[in-house]
Amino acid sequence: MPQEWIFGVAVALATNAGAFVVLSLAVSAIPLAILASIYGRARAIASPAAGGIVVLVCGVALLESFGARAQVLGWGALAAFVAFLERRDRWYYAAFPTAVVWANLHASVALAPVLVLARLAATLVDGGSSAVRRSRDLPMLGAVALAMFCTPFGWRLPYLALTLATSPIRHYIQEWQPPNLHDASFVYGALPIALLILAGKRATLAGLKQQSFPAMLMFVAALLAFRNTALFAIVAAPLAARGLDAIVPRIGAADAKARELEPVALVAIVLAIAGSAFGLARIQAHEPPPLPGAAIASLARDRAGHRLFCENFTWCSMALQYPNLRVFIDGRCDGYPLDVWRQYVTTMEMRPSWRAPLVRYRVDSVLAQRGSPLATALDRSQAWHTAFSDRRFVLFRS
C-alpha cells in the first residue's frame, strides 16, 4: 500500500466497478477548484483583471505534471491549506483539519509546517519575537506538525518524507530533476509568476511578507525539482497579481471592458475544449498505444507465475492487477529499498553486469521499448526470445 492510501483505495474501487473514467473526471475537477481558489486569494490583494491573467499563467504551471494521480490531490490540499492560512477570520483554523486530510492524500504534507515556519519568519522580521509569541501561526505550527502523524502509517509518513529529500533514487525520477528551458510549465508558468513578484518590489516582497516569504521558499524548491513547479505557482500566484497591478496600474480599468467580453469568452472556451477533445480523439485513433497494457495482458494470460522486469518501472504498475505477475519495481517506487534501486539501474543503464540482477531475482520476463539498448541486447541473446511485440513495446521471455 503506498503512502497515498486514499487514492490507492479509490483507484481499486473505481477499477473494480468499471468507473475509472468517473474517478479521472473527478481528479480533473481539482485543478479547476485550485484556480478558482487562487483567483479568490488574488482578489483580496489585487484587481480582478490582474487575478484573471495570473490564473491563466498558473494553469500553464499545472499543465505538465497533471494527470489522474495522487499528486494532484496533494495540490488541492495545498491550495486549501494556504487559502485558510491567509484568512483573517475563524476560517484560519480550518488549516489544521485540512493538513490532516492532506497527510492521508500525499506525503507533500511535509510542506505544511515549513510554510507556517516561513510565515513566522515574516512575523519575526516585521514585529520581533513578541509578535511571534502573539501570532496564531505559533500554535498552528505545532498543530500541523501533529497532523503529519494522523495517518495509518504514524511516524513512518514523516520519516518517508525526510528520507525522500535525500534519497539517491531522486536521480532516476524525471520529476525530481531541476527544471530547464525545455519545461514549458516552468518557463511559461512559474517563471513569469516569479518575475511579476520581483517587479512588484515593495508592493509584493516587503508589503506582504506573510505571503512573500513562503513564496520565496517554494521558488527555491521549484528550482531544485521540476515537480515543485506547480506547488510554487499555487502558493505564489496571488502575489504575482499584486505585482502586475504595481507595474501596470491601469490594468484595473480593464475590468469593465472584460465583463463585456465574458459571453464571447465563455463561447470561445467551450469551442476550444471541444476542438481539443476532437483533436485528441483523432490522435489517439491513429497513434500506437502509449502504454504496454496489451504486452502485460499477454503475459498474464497463460496463468503461470512470472517475474517481470520493466525497462520503465512505471509500466509495471499495470501488472499489479494480475495475481500471477510479480514485478521488480513498479510506480510505487518511493518505498523500494536502495539496493533494489541499484540493481534496477544496473540493468536499465546496461552496465557491464546488467544481466546479474535478472539472474539474482530469477526474472523470466522483460518489457522494453522497441529499439532501446536493452531491447537490442535481449534480442541478440540466445537466452531470450520475443513473446509479444507491437509498434512501441517488446516483451521478452527467457
C-alpha positions as CSV (number, residue, x, y, z in Angstrom):
1,M,0.0,0.0,0.0
2,P,1.6,3.3,-1.0
3,Q,1.5,6.4,1.3
4,E,-1.2,7.9,-0.9
5,W,-3.6,5.2,0.6
6,I,-6.9,7.0,0.0
7,F,-6.2,7.5,-3.7
8,G,-5.0,3.9,-3.9
9,V,-8.2,2.6,-2.5
10,A,-10.2,4.9,-4.7
11,V,-8.4,3.6,-7.8
12,A,-9.0,0.0,-6.8
13,L,-12.7,0.6,-6.2
14,A,-13.2,2.6,-9.4
15,T,-11.3,0.0,-11.4
16,N,-13.3,-3.0,-10.0
17,A,-16.5,-1.1,-10.7
18,G,-15.5,-0.1,-14.2
19,A,-15.8,3.5,-13.3
20,F,-12.2,4.7,-13.6
21,V,-13.3,7.4,-16.1
22,V,-15.5,8.8,-13.4
23,L,-12.6,9.0,-11.0
24,S,-10.4,10.6,-13.7
25,L,-13.1,13.3,-14.3
26,A,-13.3,13.9,-10.5
27,V,-9.5,14.4,-10.4
28,S,-9.7,16.7,-13.4
29,A,-12.0,19.0,-11.5
30,I,-9.4,19.6,-8.8
31,P,-7.2,22.0,-10.8
32,L,-10.3,23.9,-11.7
33,A,-11.0,24.3,-8.0
34,I,-7.4,25.3,-7.4
35,L,-7.5,28.0,-10.0
36,A,-10.8,29.3,-8.5
37,S,-9.2,29.5,-5.1
38,I,-6.2,31.3,-6.5
39,Y,-8.4,33.8,-8.1
40,G,-10.3,34.3,-4.8
41,R,-7.0,34.9,-2.9
42,A,-5.8,37.3,-5.7
43,R,-9.0,39.3,-5.4
44,A,-8.1,40.1,-1.8
45,I,-4.9,41.9,-2.8
46,A,-5.2,42.7,-6.5
47,S,-7.6,43.8,-9.2
48,P,-9.9,41.1,-10.8
49,A,-8.2,41.7,-14.2
50,A,-4.7,41.0,-12.8
51,G,-6.1,38.0,-10.9
52,G,-7.6,36.6,-14.1
53,I,-4.3,37.0,-16.1
54,V,-2.3,35.3,-13.3
55,V,-4.8,32.4,-13.2
56,L,-4.1,31.7,-16.8
57,V,-0.4,31.7,-16.2
58,C,-0.9,29.4,-13.2
59,G,-2.9,27.0,-15.3
60,V,0.2,26.6,-17.5
61,A,2.3,25.9,-14.5
62,L,0.0,23.0,-13.5
63,L,-0.1,21.5,-17.0
64,E,2.9,19.2,-17.5
65,S,2.5,17.4,-14.1
66,F,-1.2,17.0,-14.4
67,G,-2.8,13.5,-14.5
68,A,-5.1,11.2,-12.7
69,R,-2.6,10.8,-9.8
70,A,-2.4,11.3,-6.1
71,Q,0.0,14.3,-6.6
72,V,-3.0,16.3,-8.0
73,L,-4.9,15.6,-4.8
74,G,-1.9,17.0,-2.9
75,W,-2.1,20.2,-5.0
76,G,-5.7,20.6,-4.0
77,A,-4.9,20.1,-0.3
78,L,-2.0,22.6,-0.6
79,A,-4.3,25.2,-2.2
80,A,-6.9,24.8,0.5
81,F,-4.3,24.9,3.3
82,V,-2.8,28.1,2.0
83,A,-6.2,29.7,1.4
84,F,-7.1,29.0,5.1
85,L,-3.8,30.3,6.4
86,E,-4.3,33.6,4.6
87,R,-7.7,34.1,6.2
88,R,-8.1,36.7,8.9
89,D,-11.3,35.2,10.4
90,R,-12.0,32.0,12.2
91,W,-11.7,30.0,8.9
92,Y,-7.9,30.3,9.5
93,Y,-8.2,27.4,12.0
94,A,-9.6,25.1,9.2
95,A,-5.9,24.8,8.1
96,F,-5.4,22.1,10.7
97,P,-8.1,19.6,9.6
98,T,-7.0,20.4,6.0
99,A,-3.5,19.3,6.9
100,V,-4.8,16.1,8.4
101,V,-6.7,15.3,5.2
102,W,-3.6,16.3,3.2
103,A,-1.4,13.8,5.2
104,N,-3.7,11.0,4.1
105,L,-3.6,12.1,0.4
106,H,0.1,12.8,-0.2
107,A,3.4,13.0,1.6
108,S,3.8,16.6,0.3
109,V,2.0,17.5,3.6
110,A,5.6,17.8,4.9
111,L,5.4,21.3,3.3
112,A,2.7,22.4,5.8
113,P,5.0,23.1,8.8
114,V,7.6,24.6,6.5
115,L,5.1,27.1,5.1
116,V,3.9,28.0,8.7
117,L,7.6,28.5,9.7
118,A,8.1,30.8,6.7
119,R,5.1,32.9,7.9
120,L,6.6,33.0,11.4
121,A,9.9,34.2,10.0
122,A,8.0,37.0,8.3
123,T,6.3,37.9,11.6
124,L,9.7,37.9,13.3
125,V,11.1,40.4,10.7
126,D,8.1,42.7,11.0
127,G,7.4,42.7,14.7
128,G,10.1,40.8,16.6
129,S,9.9,37.9,19.0
130,S,6.9,39.4,20.9
131,A,4.9,39.4,17.6
132,V,5.8,35.8,17.1
133,R,4.5,34.8,20.6
134,R,1.2,36.5,19.9
135,S,0.9,35.1,16.4
136,R,-1.8,32.5,15.6
137,D,0.9,30.7,13.5
138,L,2.9,29.6,16.5
139,P,0.2,27.2,17.8
140,M,-0.7,26.3,14.2
141,L,2.9,25.2,13.7
142,G,2.6,22.5,16.4
143,A,-0.9,21.5,15.1
144,V,0.2,20.9,11.5
145,A,3.3,19.0,12.7
146,L,1.0,16.8,14.6
147,A,-1.2,16.4,11.5
148,M,1.6,14.6,9.7
149,F,1.3,11.7,12.2
150,C,-2.5,11.4,11.8
151,T,-2.4,8.6,9.2
152,P,-2.4,4.8,9.3
153,F,1.4,4.9,9.0
154,G,2.0,7.0,12.1
155,W,5.7,8.2,12.3
156,R,6.6,6.4,9.1
157,L,5.0,9.1,6.8
158,P,7.2,12.0,8.1
159,Y,10.1,9.5,8.0
160,L,9.4,8.7,4.4
161,A,9.2,12.4,3.5
162,L,12.5,13.1,5.3
163,T,14.3,10.2,3.6
164,L,13.0,11.0,0.1
165,A,14.5,14.5,0.4
166,T,18.0,13.0,0.5
167,S,17.4,9.7,-1.3
168,P,19.7,8.8,-4.3
169,I,16.6,7.5,-6.1
170,R,15.7,11.1,-6.9
171,H,18.4,11.0,-9.6
172,Y,16.4,8.3,-11.5
173,I,13.0,10.0,-11.4
174,Q,12.4,12.7,-14.0
175,E,10.2,14.9,-11.9
176,W,12.8,15.2,-9.2
177,Q,15.3,16.8,-11.7
178,P,15.8,20.6,-11.8
179,P,13.8,22.4,-14.4
180,N,15.3,23.6,-17.7
181,L,14.3,25.8,-20.6
182,H,12.5,22.9,-22.3
183,D,10.0,22.6,-19.4
184,A,7.0,24.7,-20.7
185,S,5.2,24.7,-17.3
186,F,8.3,26.3,-15.6
187,V,9.3,28.7,-18.4
188,Y,5.7,29.9,-19.2
189,G,4.1,29.3,-15.9
190,A,6.4,29.5,-12.8
191,L,9.0,31.9,-14.2
192,P,6.5,34.7,-15.2
193,I,4.9,34.4,-11.7
194,A,8.3,34.9,-10.1
195,L,9.2,37.8,-12.4
196,L,5.9,39.6,-11.7
197,I,6.6,39.2,-7.9
198,L,10.1,40.7,-8.3
199,A,8.7,43.5,-10.5
200,G,6.2,44.4,-7.8
201,K,9.1,45.2,-5.4
202,R,7.8,46.7,-2.2
203,A,4.2,46.0,-3.0
204,T,4.8,42.3,-3.1
205,L,8.1,41.4,-1.4
206,A,8.1,43.9,1.5
207,G,4.5,44.8,1.9
208,L,3.2,41.3,2.0
209,K,5.8,39.3,3.8
210,Q,3.3,36.7,5.2
211,Q,2.8,35.7,1.5
212,S,6.2,36.5,0.0
213,F,8.3,34.5,2.5
214,P,6.5,31.2,1.7
215,A,6.6,32.1,-2.0
216,M,10.3,32.6,-2.0
217,L,10.8,29.3,-0.2
218,M,8.7,27.5,-2.7
219,F,10.6,29.1,-5.6
220,V,13.8,27.7,-4.3
221,A,12.0,24.3,-4.1
222,A,10.9,24.7,-7.7
223,L,14.5,25.4,-8.8
224,L,15.6,22.1,-7.2
225,A,12.9,19.8,-8.6
226,F,10.6,20.1,-11.6
227,R,7.7,18.5,-9.6
228,N,7.6,21.6,-7.4
229,T,6.7,23.9,-10.2
230,A,3.0,23.6,-9.6
231,L,3.4,23.9,-5.8
232,F,5.3,27.2,-6.2
233,A,2.6,28.5,-8.6
234,I,-0.2,27.6,-6.2
235,V,1.4,29.4,-3.3
236,A,2.8,32.5,-5.1
237,A,0.2,33.3,-7.9
238,P,-1.8,35.9,-5.9
239,L,1.4,37.8,-5.2
240,A,2.1,37.9,-9.0
241,A,-1.4,39.5,-9.5
242,R,-0.4,42.2,-6.9
243,G,2.9,42.7,-8.8
244,L,1.1,43.1,-12.1
245,D,-1.1,45.8,-10.6
246,A,2.0,47.5,-9.3
247,I,3.8,47.6,-12.7
248,V,0.6,48.2,-14.8
249,P,-1.6,50.5,-12.6
250,R,-4.2,51.0,-15.4
251,I,-4.9,47.3,-15.7
252,G,-7.8,47.6,-13.1
253,A,-9.6,49.9,-15.6
254,A,-9.9,46.9,-17.9
255,D,-12.4,45.2,-15.6
256,A,-15.5,46.8,-17.1
257,K,-14.4,46.0,-20.7
258,A,-13.5,42.5,-19.6
259,R,-17.0,42.0,-18.2
260,E,-18.5,43.0,-21.6
261,L,-16.4,40.2,-23.3
262,E,-17.4,37.5,-20.9
263,P,-20.2,36.0,-23.1
264,V,-17.7,35.8,-26.0
265,A,-15.0,34.3,-23.8
266,L,-17.3,31.6,-22.5
267,V,-18.3,30.6,-26.0
268,A,-14.6,30.6,-27.0
269,I,-13.7,28.4,-24.1
270,V,-16.4,25.8,-24.9
271,L,-15.2,25.8,-28.6
272,A,-11.5,25.4,-27.5
273,I,-12.4,22.5,-25.2
274,A,-14.5,20.8,-27.9
275,G,-11.8,21.3,-30.5
276,S,-9.1,20.0,-28.2
277,A,-11.1,16.9,-27.4
278,F,-11.8,16.2,-31.0
279,G,-8.1,16.6,-32.0
280,L,-7.0,14.4,-29.1
281,A,-9.5,11.7,-30.1
282,R,-8.1,11.7,-33.7
283,I,-4.6,11.5,-32.5
284,Q,-5.4,8.5,-30.2
285,A,-7.2,6.8,-33.0
286,H,-4.1,6.7,-35.2
287,E,-1.3,6.6,-32.7
288,P,0.0,3.3,-31.2
289,P,-1.0,2.7,-27.6
290,P,1.2,4.9,-25.3
291,L,1.3,2.2,-22.6
292,P,2.1,-1.6,-22.7
293,G,-1.2,-2.9,-21.5
294,A,-1.5,-5.4,-24.3
295,A,2.0,-6.8,-23.7
296,I,1.4,-7.2,-19.9
297,A,-2.0,-8.8,-20.5
298,S,-0.5,-11.3,-23.0
299,L,2.0,-12.4,-20.2
300,A,-0.8,-12.8,-17.7
301,R,-3.0,-14.9,-19.9
302,D,-1.0,-18.1,-19.6
303,R,-1.9,-18.2,-15.9
304,A,1.7,-19.3,-15.0
305,G,3.6,-17.3,-12.4
306,H,6.1,-14.8,-13.9
307,R,8.7,-12.3,-12.6
308,L,8.6,-9.2,-14.7
309,F,11.2,-6.5,-15.1
310,C,10.1,-3.3,-16.8
311,E,12.6,-1.0,-18.5
312,N,10.4,1.9,-17.3
313,F,9.4,0.9,-13.8
314,T,6.0,2.8,-14.0
315,W,4.8,0.3,-16.7
316,C,4.9,-2.5,-14.1
317,S,2.1,-0.8,-12.2
318,M,-0.2,-2.2,-14.9
319,A,0.8,-5.7,-13.9
320,L,-0.4,-5.3,-10.3
321,Q,-3.9,-6.2,-11.3
322,Y,-2.8,-9.8,-12.3
323,P,-2.2,-12.1,-9.3
324,N,0.2,-14.3,-11.3
325,L,2.7,-11.5,-12.1
326,R,5.4,-10.3,-9.7
327,V,7.3,-7.2,-10.6
328,F,10.8,-5.9,-9.9
329,I,9.9,-2.2,-9.3
330,D,6.6,-0.5,-10.0
331,G,5.2,3.0,-9.9
332,R,5.1,3.0,-6.0
333,C,8.9,3.4,-6.3
334,D,9.4,5.6,-3.2
335,G,9.2,2.6,-0.8
336,Y,11.6,0.2,-2.5
337,P,15.0,-0.4,-0.8
338,L,18.0,1.4,-2.1
339,D,19.8,-1.9,-3.0
340,V,16.9,-2.9,-5.2
341,W,17.1,0.5,-7.0
342,R,20.8,0.0,-7.6
343,Q,20.1,-3.4,-9.1
344,Y,17.4,-1.9,-11.3
345,V,19.6,0.9,-12.5
346,T,22.4,-1.6,-13.3
347,T,20.2,-3.4,-15.8
348,M,18.3,-0.3,-17.1
349,E,21.6,1.5,-17.9
350,M,23.2,-1.6,-19.4
351,R,26.2,-1.5,-17.1
352,P,28.8,-4.3,-17.5
353,S,27.0,-6.6,-15.0
354,W,23.5,-5.8,-16.3
355,R,22.5,-9.4,-16.5
356,A,23.3,-10.1,-12.9
357,P,20.1,-8.6,-11.3
358,L,17.9,-10.6,-13.8
359,V,19.6,-13.8,-12.7
360,R,19.7,-13.0,-9.0
361,Y,15.9,-12.3,-8.9
362,R,15.0,-15.1,-11.3
363,V,13.4,-12.7,-13.8
364,D,11.8,-14.6,-16.6
365,S,10.1,-11.7,-18.5
366,V,11.4,-8.3,-19.5
367,L,9.3,-5.5,-21.0
368,A,11.3,-3.0,-23.1
369,Q,10.7,-0.2,-25.5
370,R,11.3,-1.2,-29.1
371,G,14.7,-0.2,-30.3
372,S,16.1,0.6,-26.9
373,P,19.6,-0.7,-25.9
374,L,18.1,-3.2,-23.5
375,A,15.7,-4.5,-26.2
376,T,18.5,-4.7,-28.7
377,A,20.7,-6.7,-26.2
378,L,18.0,-9.1,-25.3
379,D,17.0,-9.6,-29.0
380,R,20.6,-10.7,-29.7
381,S,20.8,-13.0,-26.7
382,Q,20.1,-16.7,-27.3
383,A,18.7,-16.9,-23.7
384,W,15.7,-14.7,-24.5
385,H,13.0,-14.8,-27.2
386,T,10.3,-12.4,-28.2
387,A,6.9,-13.3,-26.7
388,F,5.0,-10.2,-27.8
389,S,5.7,-7.0,-29.8
390,D,3.8,-4.1,-31.2
391,R,4.9,-0.7,-32.6
392,R,6.3,0.5,-29.3
393,F,7.0,-2.3,-26.9
394,V,8.7,-5.8,-26.9
395,L,8.1,-8.4,-24.3
396,F,11.0,-11.0,-23.9
397,R,10.7,-14.3,-22.2
398,S,13.6,-16.5,-21.0
